[in-house]
Amino acid sequence: MSSYIILPYFYSYAFYTLTESISPLLFIFFLYFLLKANNREKDKVLNYAIASFFLGYAILTRPYMGLAGLILLYFLNKDYPITQKLQHLKTNFLIFAVAGVMLMTWAVRNWLITGKLVFLEKATHPENLDRVKPEFNALWNFVKCWEPDGDKMNEIHLGMFYAAIKKGDTSQVYREKFVAKIPNYITQIIDKTEINQSLIAYQTLLLSQKPYFDKNIPMPSEYTAEQWKVAALFDGFVSRFKQRYPFRYYVLNPLKQLGLIVLHSNTAHIYCFQEPFRHIQILNIVRYCLVVFHISLYVIMFLNLWWIRTNFKETLIVSITPLLLVLFFMFIFQAVEQRYMLPFLPALFVGLGFFLQKTNLVDKTIKLCKSLTLKTNDSLSAT
């Protein structure tokens, strides 16, 4: 785990007011007390309860951390099989209740403030003054047919959005910039004129929302029929794309998402590695090394699946659970930023150690180095 301490993947987030600044640490504490409970008979239930506490805390920071509940469920069932004793069922229930109480307490807090039942969070809400509405989600799903990168989506969309919301400007120039980004294989099945008309409807809808932004007052408490109508236009484009290019949609696009998850240095949040400093070669070398290391973590995640039958417990931690999250981003959520995988990245670091242990690569490398050193010394002595 020394690489975890040395590499800048995590510690730089400590300066951000994001859940990524704490969720990896919560996952580490969760694993620590989980393994402590699994490996020791003393205070076993207490350690499982503490692990459950950190699980609940982690879920509050990042809801998809609930996947770690699979690890807790498996460990508990190994120590307290619910099929053997009623007491085991009670023990499992009480341990999971620790996380449940935290989540329900948060839900009660949300109820007292909003008067509505919100278990974790409500990422989108009709009254919010933001762009994440049904019409935007549908437009984003359309763009994801060819461009999975959220940053590039922002390049396409934000100019149009802010021009309408802040200036009341719905000029053709913004639609032209949007349409220019669409690949030819899409405009072969969806006419540019049809796309342009849908964008006009979207801009008109933004104009109707502008007074709420200008006065900084909540929007209507329910999405309007016009919002759903505009969303349906872009949803129709997505449906046509699926029918015409099923391989692109169901295979190539998820693979693009996988590339966004894996093929990077995980340093987008560190200023010294960005464009203004790319002329400094030593920083480029460090960044490339971080790219190789980051890719290696995911390659090893897949390689560790080889031991799923003989070491299921370890494989569940270091490969299966992170893999489920990867599949979630690839096929379900279909939108990812570098920081999204950060909470489960400690599991991949543990997976690196697991892989090195199972393959004896460290010992083999040391022996090889010693052998080469001896041969070199013998050659020098002979000369």
C-alpha positions in Angstrom: 0.0 0.0 0.0 3.0 2.3 -0.1 2.0 3.2 -3.6 -1.3 4.5 -2.2 0.6 6.9 0.0 3.1 8.1 -2.6 0.8 8.5 -5.7 -1.2 11.7 -6.0 -4.5 10.0 -6.9 -6.0 10.6 -3.5 -4.3 13.1 -1.3 -4.9 16.1 -3.6 -8.6 15.6 -3.1 -8.3 16.4 0.5 -8.3 20.1 -0.4 -11.7 19.8 -2.2 -15.2 20.0 -0.7 -16.2 16.9 -2.6 -17.3 13.5 -1.3 -14.1 12.1 -3.1 -12.1 13.7 -0.3 -13.5 11.3 2.3 -15.1 8.3 0.6 -11.9 6.4 -0.2 -10.9 6.7 3.4 -14.3 5.5 4.6 -13.9 2.5 2.3 -10.5 1.7 3.8 -11.8 1.8 7.3 -14.7 -0.4 6.2 -12.3 -3.0 4.8 -10.0 -2.7 7.9 -12.8 -3.5 10.4 -14.3 -6.1 8.1 -11.0 -8.0 7.8 -10.4 -7.6 11.5 -13.8 -9.2 12.3 -13.1 -12.0 9.8 -9.7 -12.8 11.1 -10.2 -12.6 14.8 -12.7 -14.2 17.1 -12.4 -11.5 19.8 -15.0 -8.7 19.4 -16.1 -10.1 16.1 -19.6 -8.8 16.2 -18.4 -5.4 17.3 -15.9 -5.1 14.4 -18.6 -6.1 12.0 -20.9 -3.4 13.4 -18.1 -0.8 13.0 -17.6 -1.9 9.5 -21.3 -1.5 8.9 -21.1 2.0 10.3 -18.4 3.0 7.8 -20.4 1.3 5.1 -23.4 3.4 5.9 -21.3 6.6 6.1 -19.7 5.7 2.7 -23.1 5.2 1.1 -24.2 8.7 2.4 -21.2 10.2 0.6 -21.5 8.2 -2.5 -24.7 6.1 -2.9 -23.0 3.6 -5.3 -20.8 2.6 -2.4 -23.7 0.4 -1.5 -22.0 -2.2 -3.7 -19.6 -2.7 -0.8 -22.6 -4.2 1.0 -22.1 -7.3 -1.1 -18.7 -7.8 0.6 -20.2 -7.4 4.1 -23.0 -9.8 3.2 -20.6 -12.5 2.1 -18.3 -12.1 5.1 -21.2 -12.2 7.5 -22.7 -15.3 5.9 -19.4 -17.1 6.2 -19.2 -16.5 9.9 -23.0 -16.5 10.6 -24.8 -18.6 8.0 -28.4 -17.6 8.2 -29.5 -21.1 7.0 -28.0 -22.7 10.2 -29.4 -20.8 13.2 -32.1 -18.2 13.8 -29.6 -16.4 16.0 -27.4 -15.9 12.9 -30.2 -14.2 11.1 -30.7 -11.9 14.0 -26.9 -11.1 14.1 -26.9 -10.4 10.4 -29.9 -8.1 10.7 -28.5 -6.2 13.7 -25.2 -5.6 11.9 -26.8 -4.3 8.8 -29.1 -2.3 10.9 -26.2 -0.1 11.9 -25.8 1.1 8.4 -29.6 1.2 8.0 -30.0 3.5 11.0 -27.6 6.0 9.5 -29.4 6.0 6.2 -32.9 6.3 7.8 -31.7 9.1 10.0 -30.6 11.0 6.9 -34.0 10.2 5.3 -35.8 11.6 8.4 -33.7 14.7 8.2 -34.6 15.1 4.5 -38.3 14.7 5.4 -38.2 17.3 8.1 -36.6 19.8 5.7 -38.4 19.1 2.4 -41.6 17.3 3.5 -40.8 14.6 1.0 -39.3 11.1 1.3 -35.8 11.2 0.0 -33.6 8.3 1.2 -30.2 9.5 0.0 -30.3 12.4 -2.4 -32.3 13.8 -5.3 -29.9 14.6 -8.0 -32.5 16.3 -10.1 -35.5 18.2 -9.0 -38.1 20.3 -11.0 -37.5 23.4 -8.8 -33.8 23.5 -9.1 -32.2 26.3 -11.1 -29.8 24.1 -13.1 -29.7 22.5 -16.5 -30.3 18.9 -15.4 -33.9 18.5 -16.5 -35.6 15.9 -18.6 -34.9 17.8 -21.8 -31.2 18.0 -20.9 -30.9 14.4 -19.9 -32.5 13.3 -23.2 -30.2 15.6 -25.2 -27.2 14.2 -23.3 -28.3 10.7 -24.1 -28.4 11.6 -27.7 -24.9 13.1 -27.6 -23.7 9.9 -25.9 -24.6 8.0 -29.0 -21.3 9.3 -30.4 -19.5 11.2 -27.6 -19.3 9.7 -24.1 -16.9 12.3 -22.7 -18.8 14.7 -20.5 -16.3 17.5 -20.9 -16.8 17.5 -24.7 -20.5 17.4 -24.1 -20.1 20.6 -22.1 -18.2 22.2 -25.0 -21.2 21.4 -27.2 -23.9 22.4 -24.8 -22.9 25.1 -22.4 -22.5 27.8 -25.0 -26.1 27.3 -26.2 -27.5 26.9 -22.6 -25.9 30.1 -21.1 -26.6 32.2 -24.2 -30.3 31.4 -23.9 -30.5 31.6 -20.1 -28.3 34.6 -19.5 -28.7 36.7 -22.7 -31.9 35.4 -24.2 -29.8 34.6 -27.3 -31.1 31.6 -29.4 -29.1 32.3 -32.5 -28.6 29.8 -35.3 -24.9 29.9 -34.6 -25.2 27.8 -31.5 -27.2 25.2 -33.3 -24.7 25.1 -36.1 -21.9 24.5 -33.7 -23.9 21.6 -32.2 -24.8 20.0 -35.5 -21.2 20.4 -36.7 -20.1 18.0 -34.0 -22.5 15.2 -35.1 -20.8 12.4 -37.1 -21.9 11.7 -40.6 -23.1 8.2 -39.8 -25.7 9.7 -37.5 -26.9 12.4 -39.9 -27.4 9.6 -42.5 -30.3 8.3 -40.4 -31.4 11.6 -38.7 -31.7 14.6 -41.0 -29.8 17.7 -39.9 -32.9 19.7 -40.5 -34.8 17.5 -38.0 -32.0 17.9 -35.4 -32.0 21.7 -36.0 -35.8 21.9 -35.4 -35.4 19.9 -32.1 -32.7 22.3 -31.0 -34.9 25.2 -31.8 -37.6 23.7 -29.5 -34.9 23.2 -26.8 -33.8 26.8 -27.1 -37.4 28.0 -26.9 -37.9 26.0 -23.8 -34.8 27.6 -22.2 -36.2 31.0 -23.0 -39.3 30.1 -21.0 -37.2 29.2 -18.1 -35.0 32.3 -18.2 -37.3 34.4 -15.9 -36.8 32.0 -13.1 -33.0 32.2 -13.4 -33.2 36.0 -13.7 -35.2 36.4 -10.5 -33.5 33.4 -8.8 -36.8 31.9 -7.8 -37.7 28.1 -7.9 -39.1 26.7 -11.1 -42.5 24.9 -11.0 -42.7 21.9 -8.7 -43.6 19.6 -11.5 -41.9 19.2 -14.9 -44.0 20.7 -17.6 -45.6 19.0 -20.6 -43.3 21.0 -22.9 -40.2 19.7 -21.1 -41.4 16.1 -21.7 -42.3 16.9 -25.3 -38.8 18.3 -26.0 -37.2 15.3 -24.2 -39.2 12.9 -26.3 -37.7 14.5 -29.5 -34.2 13.5 -28.5 -35.3 10.2 -27.0 -36.7 9.4 -30.4 -33.3 10.1 -32.0 -31.7 7.7 -29.5 -34.2 5.0 -30.3 -33.5 5.3 -34.0 -29.8 5.1 -33.4 -30.2 1.9 -31.4 -32.2 0.3 -34.2 -29.8 1.3 -36.9 -26.5 0.8 -35.0 -27.1 -1.7 -32.2 -23.4 -2.8 -32.2 -22.2 0.8 -31.8 -24.7 1.4 -29.0 -24.5 -1.8 -27.0 -20.8 -2.7 -27.6 -18.6 0.2 -28.9 -20.2 2.9 -26.8 -19.7 1.0 -23.5 -16.1 0.3 -24.5 -15.6 4.0 -25.0 -16.9 4.5 -21.4 -14.4 1.8 -20.3 -11.7 3.8 -21.9 -12.7 6.9 -20.0 -12.6 4.9 -16.8 -9.2 3.3 -17.4 -7.1 5.2 -19.9 -5.9 8.2 -18.0 -3.4 9.3 -15.4 -6.1 10.2 -12.8 -4.5 13.6 -12.4 -7.2 15.8 -14.0 -7.6 17.6 -10.7 -3.9 18.4 -10.3 -3.0 21.7 -11.9 0.7 21.0 -12.5 -0.1 18.2 -14.8 -2.4 20.2 -17.1 -1.8 22.0 -20.4 0.1 25.1 -19.1 2.9 22.8 -17.8 3.0 20.2 -20.6 6.3 21.7 -21.8 8.1 20.5 -18.7 9.3 17.0 -19.6 9.8 15.7 -16.1 6.2 16.3 -15.3 5.2 14.6 -18.6 7.3 11.6 -17.6 5.6 11.4 -14.2 2.2 11.8 -15.8 2.9 9.0 -18.3 4.1 6.7 -15.4 0.9 7.4 -13.6 -1.0 6.5 -16.8 0.8 3.2 -17.0 0.2 2.5 -13.3 -3.5 3.4 -13.4 -4.0 1.1 -16.4 -2.1 -1.7 -14.7 -4.5 -1.5 -11.7 -7.4 -2.3 -14.0 -5.6 -5.0 -15.9 -4.7 -6.7 -12.7 -8.3 -6.3 -11.5 -9.3 -8.6 -14.4 -6.3 -10.9 -14.0 -7.3 -11.4 -10.3 -10.5 -13.0 -11.4 -8.4 -16.1 -12.2 -8.4 -16.9 -8.5 -12.2 -16.5 -8.1 -12.7 -20.2 -7.3 -9.8 -20.7 -4.9 -9.9 -17.2 -3.2 -13.4 -15.9 -3.6 -13.2 -13.7 -0.5 -10.2 -11.8 -1.7 -11.4 -11.7 -5.3 -14.7 -10.2 -4.2 -12.9 -7.3 -2.6 -10.3 -6.6 -5.2 -12.0 -7.5 -8.4 -15.7 -8.4 -8.3 -17.1 -5.3 -6.5 -15.0 -2.8 -8.5 -15.9 -4.6 -11.7 -19.6 -4.3 -10.9 -19.1 -0.5 -10.6 -17.2 -0.4 -13.9 -20.1 -2.3 -15.6 -22.6 0.1 -13.9 -20.8 3.1 -15.5 -20.4 1.3 -18.8 -23.9 0.1 -19.4 -26.3 1.8 -17.0 -25.2 5.3 -16.0 -23.1 5.8 -19.1 -21.4 8.9 -17.9 -18.2 9.0 -16.0 -15.6 11.4 -14.6 -12.2 10.4 -13.4 -13.2 10.9 -9.8 -16.1 8.6 -9.9 -14.0 5.4 -9.4 -12.0 6.9 -6.7 -13.9 5.4 -3.7 -13.2 1.9 -4.9 -9.7 2.6 -6.1 -8.2 1.4 -2.7 -9.6 -2.1 -3.5 -7.5 -2.0 -6.7 -4.4 -1.1 -4.8 -5.0 -4.1 -2.5 -5.6 -6.1 -5.6 -2.1 -5.2 -6.8 -0.6 -6.6 -3.6 -2.8 -9.7 -3.9 -1.6 -10.3 -7.5 2.0 -9.9 -6.5 1.6 -12.3 -3.7 -0.1 -14.9 -5.8 2.3 -14.7 -8.7 5.4 -14.3 -6.5 6.6 -11.7 -8.9 8.5 -9.8 -6.3 10.5 -12.8 -5.2 11.1 -13.8 -8.8 12.3 -10.3 -9.7 14.7 -10.2 -6.8 16.1 -13.6 -7.7 16.5 -12.6 -11.3 18.3 -9.4 -10.3 20.6 -11.4 -8.0 21.3 -13.9 -10.7 22.1 -11.1 -13.2 24.3 -9.4 -10.6 26.3 -12.6 -10.0 26.8 -13.3 -13.7 28.0 -9.7 -14.2 30.4 -10.0 -11.3 31.7 -13.4 -12.7 32.2 -11.8 -16.1 34.1 -8.9 -14.6 36.3 -11.3 -12.6 37.1 -13.3 -15.6 38.3 -10.3 -17.5 
